[in-house]
Amino acid sequence: RAAYPDVADLFESSLTYRRQSLIVPATLMFHFGNPSLSLDLGAGIYYDYGFSTTLDGLAKDGIPHRQFGWQWGFGFTVGPIYWRLFSYYQIPAVFTGDSFPKADLNRVAFSLGYFF
């Protein structure tokens, strides 16, 4: 959930932007260390398809379903446990059309896992 300022009233109100989507990343990962103790660094691109997108609770034309961007991240593996932190940066504008605010979309994702 992200709140963006309303261009008609920049300091008094905001609009709520919600998006449910499927993200497909393509990442080049580098592992430094051995399988049980390592540092991981990665970068790449991603594709995002939005199934449901609303602005202030209303579905609107001008919010593209297909978006893309670049990503980078790092992580650690210690024994069977790993954690990763990735940051996603959208390349095109979040909204199209003159009636929408100018906005950028950046996300951070944390993952924690266990190797069996």
C-alpha positions in Angstrom: 0.0 0.0 0.0 1.5 3.3 -1.0 0.0 6.8 -0.6 0.7 9.4 -3.3 -0.1 13.1 -2.9 -3.1 14.4 -4.7 -1.9 17.0 -7.3 -4.9 19.2 -6.6 -4.1 19.5 -2.9 -0.4 18.5 -2.3 -0.3 19.1 1.4 -3.7 18.1 2.7 -4.7 14.8 1.2 -3.3 11.7 -0.5 -4.5 8.9 -2.8 -4.1 5.2 -2.0 -2.6 3.0 -4.7 -3.1 -0.8 -4.3 -1.8 -3.4 -6.7 -2.0 -7.2 -6.7 0.5 -8.6 -9.2 2.7 -11.4 -10.3 6.4 -10.5 -10.5 8.7 -12.6 -12.7 12.4 -11.7 -12.0 15.5 -12.6 -14.1 18.5 -12.3 -11.9 22.2 -12.9 -12.3 23.4 -14.1 -8.8 27.0 -14.3 -7.6 27.8 -16.5 -4.7 31.0 -15.9 -2.7 32.0 -18.6 -0.2 31.0 -22.2 0.1 27.5 -23.8 0.1 27.1 -23.6 3.8 28.5 -20.1 4.4 28.2 -17.5 1.6 27.5 -14.0 0.5 25.2 -13.5 -2.5 25.0 -10.5 -4.7 22.6 -10.2 -7.6 21.1 -7.8 -10.2 18.7 -8.1 -13.1 15.4 -7.1 -14.5 11.7 -8.0 -13.7 8.3 -8.1 -15.4 5.2 -7.3 -13.4 1.6 -8.1 -14.4 -1.1 -6.5 -12.3 -4.2 -8.5 -11.8 -6.0 -5.8 -9.8 -4.9 -2.2 -9.5 -6.9 0.6 -7.9 -6.3 4.2 -7.1 -8.3 5.5 -4.1 -10.4 2.3 -4.2 -11.5 2.7 -7.8 -10.2 0.8 -10.9 -9.2 3.4 -13.4 -8.0 3.5 -17.0 -4.5 4.8 -17.3 -3.0 2.4 -14.8 -1.0 -0.1 -17.0 -1.3 -3.8 -16.2 2.1 -4.6 -17.5 5.2 -3.0 -16.0 8.9 -3.7 -15.8 12.0 -2.5 -14.1 15.4 -3.4 -12.7 16.4 -5.0 -9.4 19.4 -5.6 -7.2 20.0 -7.3 -4.0 22.2 -9.3 -1.6 21.9 -12.0 0.9 23.6 -14.5 3.2 23.6 -18.3 3.6 24.5 -19.8 6.9 24.1 -23.6 6.9 20.6 -24.5 5.7 19.2 -20.9 6.4 19.3 -18.1 3.9 18.0 -14.6 3.7 17.8 -12.1 0.8 17.0 -8.4 0.5 16.0 -7.2 -3.0 15.1 -3.7 -4.2 12.9 -3.2 -7.3 12.8 0.0 -9.4 10.1 0.5 -11.9 11.3 2.0 -15.2 8.1 3.4 -16.8 5.7 5.8 -15.0 3.2 4.2 -12.7 0.3 6.1 -14.3 -0.3 7.2 -17.8 -2.5 10.2 -18.8 -2.6 13.8 -17.6 -5.2 13.3 -14.9 -2.9 11.1 -12.8 -0.1 12.2 -10.4 3.5 11.7 -11.5 4.8 8.8 -9.4 7.6 6.3 -9.2 7.3 2.9 -7.7 10.1 1.4 -5.7 9.8 -1.7 -3.6 11.9 -3.7 -1.1 11.4 -7.4 -0.6 12.9 -9.6 2.2 12.9 -13.3 2.0 13.9 -15.9 4.6 14.3 -19.6 3.7 15.5 -23.0 4.7 17.3 -25.5 2.4 16.2 -29.1 2.8 
